[in-house]
Amino acid sequence: MTRQTTPRAEFRARYLVESSVPSEKVAEVIAGEQSSGTFLSLPGETEQLKERSRARVVRIDPLPPALEPTLASAFLARHGNPAVFYRAEIEIAFPIANVGSNLATLLATVAGNLFELGEVTALRLLDLDLPADYAARFPGPAFGVEGTRRQAGVFERPLIGTIIKPSIGLTPQQTADLVNDLCAAGIDFIKDDELIADPPYAPFDERLKAVMPILQRHADRTGRVPMYAINISGSIDEMLRRHDAVLEAGGTCVMVSVNWAGFAAVEHLRRHAKLPIHGHRNGWGAFTRHPGLGFSFKAYQKLWRLAGVDQLHVNGLRSKFWEPDESVLDSARSCLSDFGGLQPVMPVFSSGQWASQAPDMYRELRSSDLMHLAGGGIIGHPDGIAAGVSSMREAWEAAMQGADLDTYARTHPALQRALSHFAGR
């Protein structure tokens, strides 16, 4: 580990690393590569420059070694594969002055070329810690949990929502008709599928024009505008224009496919926006599914929190995706956790969801600060959309009252039908 003799402001990143060289050595290689050093000593890297700018290793927690590399490396093939591969969790402190309030450079620092180092055969960014005065230099969420609740007019329970289904193929009028049925059923939140933004058969402007009068009509009836996260994903200019169109039309939320729009684009949108940003993380599996590569969700959500998303998907319990339930719950907990003085983001549960997951979610999280979205679980309810919404709400009533779900369902027909129809899915 490297001691710092001159005070300087730092942020920290924690990694899982596997390497052909001892963990102490590869940690120093990473610290040098991601700050002032390179693969050999250079005349310009003076001791004074190192004191000011070089990252330092502050912690190494050894793990059992491996006999085979997790990932292939042509570098090691050229230099001869070792008999053992060293594994550890390491923590590195980076000078804030190296980065400033530049999210792209922050990412290049904590998640850049270190993933490509030849000696490294597994690397995963596990966590990120920023001092509050540094985190405050980034946009952060403008709405977060509390602002989302204010916009939606829903308090002291989860937001019950759904996704426009079929995902693609509906005309603007068909979309509006479905939105009308959902609003009449008392839905809190509706979102576009990530696959639709501005197709020629249902252009963004035409969908917005068709849907907003429906939302306003139901707002006149209920006193609140159902939150509709319309997908504004596109170029930066397109997203800014679409955001402004939603705002002018009286909308209360916008959605972005954050991984593909990119951090800089979302940060720029956040500085412009006057509406909550619903962060859809499609493509997330490519960043995390391999346990020896990529990002943990704990680190990932912190980066998007810096950029300024207000709501972020976390998958769902017993979903159609690969992710274990405990990982999903940990993701939701991380969204709601303290980080650098920034607002928490609202976790969004989706994918194969219906009423049955509510008790487990509440028991594990002890919080209703979340969105629970069910596509088929609402739209596909055998007694119709209104019954689907009721079944979700009734399940959460039972969960928050500590009532057994089957017992509660005996006096709540919509929930009873959901339990019988969706059982085993």
N, C-alpha and C positions, 0 to 999 in steps of 0.2 A: 504494500500500500504506500501511497505517496502523501507525505505531509505537506501542507501549505503553510509557508512561513509568513507570507504577506496577506493580510485580509483581502478578500475579494468576494463579490456576490456570485453564487453558483446555483445551478439547478442540477437535479440528479436523475439518472436513468438506471433501471435494473434490468439485467438480462439473464437468460439461460444461455450458456455457451458450452459447446463441445469442440475440442480441438486436438490436433496432433501434438501439440506442445503443452507443457504444464499450464494450468489455469492462471498462475501468477504471470507467466510470460505473455499469454495471449491477451490477458486483461490490459497489460501495458501496451501491447501492440494496438489494440482497439482504441485505447485512450489517446495514443499518439496519432493514429491514422485519422481519427475524428476531430483532431484539433491541430496542433502546430507541427506534428511530425510526419514522417513518411517511412518508406522501407529502409532508408539509410540516413545517417547523420548529415546534416547540411550546415554550411558555415553560418547561415543566417539565423539558425535556431539557437540563439544565445541563451545563457542561463536567465538573463533578465526577461527575454521573450517567453521562455518556458514558465517562469514564475507568473507572468501576466496571462498567458494564453493557453498553456497546455492543460488538457483535461487530466484528472488524477483518479486513480483507483482508490476507493475508500472502503471497499468490503469485498471479500471473497468467501463464499460458503461452498466448500467442496461437496460434490455428489459422487456416488459410485461410478467408476469408469466404465467405458464400453469397449468391447473387443472388436466391434465393427463400426464403421462410420455411419452416421444417420443419413448424411448426404454425400454424394460423390464429389470429388475434387480432382480436376486435371492437374492442378498444382502438386498435389500429393502423389499422383500417379507418376509425375516426372521425377519427384524427389524421393520416392519410396514410401509406401504406407507403413506407419508404425505398428507395433504389436498391440498398443493400447491407445484409447482416445479419452482424454481427460475431460471431465464434466464438472461444472460449477454454476452457481448463481453469483453474478458479480454486479457491483454497483460502481458507477462512474459519475464523478462530479465534473460538470462542464462550466466554464466561466460564462456568465450571462453576457458579458461584454463581447464574446465571440459571435453572439447571435442577435441581440437586441430584440425588438418586438416584431420579428419577421418569422411568420409561421412556416414558410417554405424552407427557410434556413434552419429553423428548429428541427424540422423533419429530416433535412439533409444531415444534420448533426447526430440525431439519435437513431435514425433509420436509413442511413445512406450506404456508403460503400463497405461498411463493416459486414454487411450481409454477403459480400463477395470475396472476402479475404480467403486466400488459399488454405491457410492453416485451420480455418473454421469449418467444421462439418455439421454444425447445428447452431442456430442463433435465433433467439426469440426475445422481443422487447416485452418485458413483463410489467413494468410500471414506470411511472414518470412522476416526479415531484417538483413543483415550482413554488418558490416563495410567493406569498400573497401579493407583495408589491410588484413582482414581475408578472404574475398571471393577470393582474389588473391592467397591464399594458395591451392585452389582447381584447377583442370585442366581448367575448363571453356571451352567454344566453341573455337576450333582452327580456324574455318572458319566463322561461323555465316552467317549473311546476305551477307556481302560484299564478303567473300570467296566463298560462294555458287554461287554468280553471276559470279565471275571470273572463277570458274570451268566450269560453264555452258555457259559462253560467252553471257549472256543475261543481258541487262542493261535497266533501265528506263521504264520497264514494268514488269508485273508479269511473272513468269515462268509458261507456259502452259504445263500441263502434264496429264498423264493417268496411269492406272493400267493394268497390264497384265490380260486380261479376255479371256476365263474363268479362274477363280482364280486358280484352280487346274485341272489336267488331261492332260495338253498339254505336248507333248514330247519336248525335247530340240530343235529339228528341227522346230516343230510347233511354239515354242516360238520365235525362230530366225526369222521365216517367218513373224510373227506378228510385231516384232521389226523392221524388214525391212520396212514394210508398214507404220509404225508410223514415222520412220525416214524420209522416202520419203515424208511424209506429212508435215514435218517441225516441229515435236514435239520438245519441249525443254527438257522434263523430263519424264522418264518412271520408274515405280517401280514395283517390285514383289508384289503380294498379300502376306499378312502376313501368309497365310495358306501354302505357299510353301517355303521350304528352301533346303531340301536335301532328297526328296522322292526317293524310289528305281526306279520308272519309269522315273524320270528326275533328276538324281543326280546333286548336285551343280556344280561339276567340268565340267560335260558334258554340262550343260546349259551355263556356263561361256564360255566354248570353242566354243559353237555354236553361241552365241550372239556377242562376242567381235569383230570378223571380220566384222560383219554387221555394228557395230558402227564405226569402223575404216574406212570402205569404205565410209560411209556418211560423216565422218569427213574430209576425203580427198576432198570430193565434196563441203562441206560448210565452211570448215576452223575451225570447232569446233566439239568436241565430244558430241553428245547428252548424257545428264546425265542419267545414268541408275543405280538406287538404287537397287542392287541385294541383296536379303535377306541372310545375313550371320549368322542369329541367330542360336545359339547352345551353346555348352560348351565354356568356355573361350579359351581353346586351339584351338577349331574348329574355333571360330570367328577370332582369330589372324591369323591362317593359311589362312582362306578364304579372309580376308582383304588383306593379302600379295599377294594372287593369283590374286585378282582384280587389285591391284596396278601394279603388274608385267605385266598383260595383257593390261594395258593402260586404265583401268576404272577410273571413276571420283567420285564415291560415293558408300557407302554401307548402308544397312538398317538393323536395329535391332528392334525386339519386346522388347522394353525397360522394360516394367513391368515384363516380365517373365525372361529375361536375368538377370535383377537385377542391382541395383546401383553400386555395387562394380565391377561387370563384365564390365559394360559400362565405368566406370571410368578407369579401367585397359585398355580396348580397346582404349579409347581416348588417354591415355598416349603413346600408341604404334602407333596410326593411323597417316597416312599421307593423308587420304581422309576424306571428310565430312561424318558425321554420321547422317543418316536420322532416326529420332526417331519415330517409330510407337507405338502408345499408346494403342493398342488393350487390352481390359480388363479394360479400364479407368472407365467405368460405375460402376464397382464394388467398386471403390474408392470414387465416387462422387455423384451417382444418388440420394441417400437419403440425403435430405438437413440437417439432424441432425447428420450426420456421415461422417467421412472420410476427404477428402481434397478439398479445392477450387483449381481451376486450377491456380490461381495466385501463390499460394504456390508451387504447383506441378511443374510448369514449372521452378521455381527458383531452385528447387532441381535438376532437370535434366540439367539445365544450369550449375550448379556447377559441375555435373558429366561430362559435355562436349559434349552434343548433339548439332548439328548445325541446324537441322530442326525438327519441332515437330508438329504433327497433332493437329488440333483444331476443327474437324468436319466441317460442311458446312452449309450455309444458306438454309433454307427450305429443310433440308436433310431427309433421311429415318430414322434417329435416334430420340431419345426422346428430345434432348437438344433444348431449345429456342434459337432463332436467337441472342438475345442480349447477352446471355451467350457465344455463339460462338464468337461474335465480341469482347467481353471483353477478351476472351482467346487470341485472336490475338493481341489485344492491349498490353496485359501483356507480350507476347513474344517479342514485339518490345520496351518495356519500359526499362528504366534504372534500373540496379540492380547491386550494388556492384562493379561497374567499369567493369563488364564482357560484352562481346559482346552480342547484342541481337540475338535471334534465329529466323530463318525464319518460320513464321506460314504456315502450310500446310492445305488448305481447301480441303475437300473431302467428299464423301458420297452423292449420289444423285445429283451431280453437273452437270450443263450444262450452256449454255451461259447466261441465264436470270439473274443469280445471280450477274454478274459483276457490273452493275450500283449501286446496293445496297451496295456491298462490298466497292467499291471505295468511295461512298458518305459518308459512316460511318467511314471508316478508314483514308481516305485522304492519302493513301499510296499504292504503288504498290510493296512494299517489301514483297512478298508472293508467294506461289505456289497455283495455282488453278488447281486441278486435277479432271478430269471427265472420268469415265470409260465408262458407257453407253452413256454419253453425247458426246463422241468423237467416240468410236468404233461403237456405235449404231446409228450414224447419218444416216438418210435415203439415203443420197447421198455418203456415204462412209467415210472412215477415214480422208482423206484429207479435205473434207468439214467440218467434225467435228472439226478438229484443226482450220480451218479458222473461223468457227463460234465463237469459244472461243476467238480467237485473235481479231476478228471484234467487239465482244461485249465489250472487254476491250478498244479498240480504241474509241468506242462510249462513254464509261463511262469516260475515261480520258479527252475526248474533251468536256464533258458536253452535249453530243447530246442525244436526245430522242432515245431509243433503237428501237422502231418500225419505226421511221422515218429513222434512219440510215440503217435499214434492207432493205428498199425499193431499195437501190442501192448495196446491198451486199447479193447475193442469198444464200450463205451458212448460214448466220445468219437468213435470212428470213425462210428458210426451218426448221432450228432448232426451231424457235419460233412457227411455226405452228405444227411441229411434237411432240415437248415435252411439249406443253402448258398443264397446269393442272397437271403436274407430280410433 
